[in-house]
Amino acid sequence: MLNNENKVKKPLKKEVFLLCSLLIIRSLIEGCVERIVFIVSMLIDYGSVKRGNNIGRIVAVH
């Protein structure tokens, strides 16, 4: 009986570890995408300011 219980518990631990790892990786990827989008939008706004647009409106958007 003890051997059967151990065999059942080990795969569950591996599955939980794998699930947690995937969730962590997913959150890291989402964070990177958000940072990249923010940087690109700031660069676009910088180009807009260089052309002479109102900086107050651009800062209010961010």
C-alpha positions in Angstrom: 0.0 0.0 0.0 2.8 2.5 0.8 4.5 1.9 -2.5 1.3 2.6 -4.4 0.7 5.9 -2.5 4.2 7.1 -3.2 3.9 6.4 -6.9 0.7 8.5 -7.0 2.2 11.4 -5.1 5.4 11.8 -7.1 3.7 12.7 -10.5 1.4 15.1 -8.8 4.4 17.0 -7.3 6.0 17.1 -10.8 2.8 18.4 -12.3 2.4 21.1 -9.7 6.0 22.2 -10.2 5.6 22.2 -14.0 2.3 24.2 -13.7 4.0 26.8 -11.3 7.0 27.1 -13.7 4.7 27.7 -16.7 2.8 30.4 -14.8 6.0 32.1 -13.8 7.3 32.0 -17.3 4.0 33.3 -18.7 4.0 36.3 -16.2 7.6 37.1 -17.2 6.8 37.1 -20.9 3.7 39.3 -20.3 5.8 41.7 -18.3 8.4 41.9 -21.1 5.7 42.6 -23.7 4.2 45.4 -21.6 7.7 47.0 -21.2 8.4 46.8 -24.9 5.1 48.3 -25.8 5.7 51.1 -23.3 9.2 51.8 -24.7 7.9 51.9 -28.3 5.1 54.3 -27.3 7.6 56.5 -25.6 9.8 56.6 -28.6 6.9 57.5 -30.8 6.0 60.2 -28.4 9.6 61.5 -28.4 9.4 61.8 -32.2 6.2 63.7 -31.9 7.7 66.1 -29.4 10.7 66.7 -31.7 8.2 67.7 -34.4 6.7 70.3 -32.1 3.6 68.7 -30.7 2.3 69.6 -27.2 4.3 67.7 -24.6 1.6 68.1 -21.9 -0.9 66.1 -23.8 1.7 63.3 -24.4 2.6 63.1 -20.7 -1.0 63.0 -19.7 -1.5 59.9 -21.9 1.2 58.0 -20.1 
